[in-house]
Amino acid sequence: MEKFINEGTVVDNDIYEAFKDSVICPICTNILIEPVMCMKCQNSYCKRCSEDWSKKNDKCPNRCENPNYQRSLEKNNILSKLKFKCENCGEEVFYEKVKNHMDECNINGNKVTKKRLKKLKIEEIEKLRKKVKPIRINSK
């Protein structure tokens, strides 16, 4: 599943509107995920977008020759102030946790927390135990 954060899920609209132009990836046009910055032109992109772009192009999207991308702490600081509403379960999640939440929440379209996933695994093991015949070992 391709991950992206839709701007329609932002809960803190006042904060978002103040920084909107600086937290949108010009490649995918969604909110930056793991923002990186081209050190030559100072434009920011999603890490994944920049990696995919670099596989096909030797210039950054702003036409810089031999771009060098580094993690953008400035964009991460801005994004860390934002909260998003999950489109699947409605839970409000801060930016730092939104990727993990998406992983947990999008299993079969249901919210599946780690605790629930562990319970499902235990139930599956119990079903297998019922199918397997016990082996007796005689010890002398």
C-alpha positions in Angstrom: 0.0 0.0 0.0 1.4 3.4 -1.0 1.3 5.8 2.0 0.4 9.4 1.8 -1.2 11.9 4.2 -4.1 13.8 2.6 -4.4 17.4 3.6 -8.1 16.9 4.2 -7.3 14.9 7.4 -5.5 17.8 9.2 -7.2 18.6 12.5 -5.2 21.7 13.3 -6.3 23.9 10.4 -4.9 27.2 11.7 -1.4 25.8 12.2 -1.6 23.9 8.8 -2.8 27.0 6.9 0.1 29.0 8.3 2.7 26.5 7.0 0.7 24.9 4.1 3.1 26.0 1.4 6.1 24.6 3.1 4.8 21.1 4.1 3.4 20.0 0.7 5.6 17.8 -1.5 5.8 19.2 -5.0 6.2 15.7 -6.4 3.2 13.9 -4.9 1.3 17.0 -3.8 0.5 15.5 -0.4 1.8 16.4 3.0 5.5 15.5 3.4 6.4 12.1 4.7 9.9 11.9 6.1 10.9 15.2 4.6 14.3 15.6 2.9 15.7 18.8 1.5 17.8 19.3 -1.6 20.9 21.1 -0.2 21.4 23.1 -3.4 17.9 24.7 -3.9 16.6 24.1 -0.4 13.3 22.6 -1.6 11.7 19.8 0.4 10.3 16.5 -0.8 9.0 13.3 0.7 12.0 10.9 1.2 10.3 8.3 -0.9 9.4 10.8 -3.7 13.0 12.0 -3.8 14.3 8.4 -4.0 11.9 7.5 -6.8 12.7 10.7 -8.6 16.4 10.2 -8.4 16.1 6.7 -10.0 14.8 8.3 -13.1 16.5 11.7 -13.1 20.0 13.0 -12.3 18.6 16.4 -11.3 16.2 17.3 -8.5 12.7 18.4 -9.5 13.9 22.0 -9.3 16.6 21.1 -11.9 19.6 21.2 -9.6 22.6 19.2 -10.9 23.7 16.2 -8.8 21.4 16.9 -5.9 22.3 16.0 -2.3 19.2 15.3 -0.1 19.4 15.5 3.6 16.7 15.1 6.3 14.9 18.3 6.9 14.7 19.0 10.7 12.9 22.3 10.0 10.0 20.6 8.2 9.9 17.8 10.8 9.5 20.4 13.5 6.7 22.1 11.7 4.9 18.8 11.0 5.3 17.6 14.6 2.8 20.3 15.6 0.1 18.9 13.3 -2.5 16.3 14.2 -4.4 14.2 11.7 -7.7 12.4 11.8 -7.5 8.8 10.6 -9.8 8.3 7.6 -10.4 4.7 8.7 -11.1 4.8 12.4 -11.5 8.6 13.1 -8.7 8.6 15.8 -6.7 11.8 16.0 -2.9 11.2 15.7 0.1 13.4 15.8 2.4 13.5 12.8 5.2 11.4 14.4 2.8 8.5 15.0 0.7 8.8 11.8 2.8 6.3 9.7 2.6 3.6 12.4 -1.1 4.3 12.9 -1.7 3.8 9.2 0.1 0.5 9.3 -2.0 -0.7 12.2 -5.3 0.7 11.0 -5.3 -0.4 7.4 -5.1 -4.2 7.9 -8.2 -5.4 6.0 -9.7 -1.9 6.4 -10.1 -2.4 10.2 -8.3 -0.9 13.0 -5.9 -3.6 14.2 -3.8 -2.5 17.2 -0.7 -4.4 18.2 -2.6 -5.8 21.2 -5.4 -7.1 18.9 -2.9 -8.5 16.4 -1.2 -10.4 19.3 -4.6 -11.8 20.4 -5.4 -12.9 16.8 -2.1 -14.7 16.7 -2.8 -16.5 20.0 -6.3 -17.5 18.7 -4.6 -18.9 15.5 -2.1 -20.9 17.6 -4.9 -22.4 19.7 -6.7 -23.5 16.5 -3.6 -25.2 15.3 -3.1 -26.9 18.7 -6.5 -28.4 18.4 -5.7 -29.9 15.0 -2.4 -31.5 16.1 -2.5 -34.8 18.0 -0.3 -34.8 21.1 2.7 -37.1 21.1 3.5 -39.1 24.1 7.1 -39.7 25.1 7.8 -42.6 27.5 10.7 -41.9 29.7 12.3 -44.7 31.8 
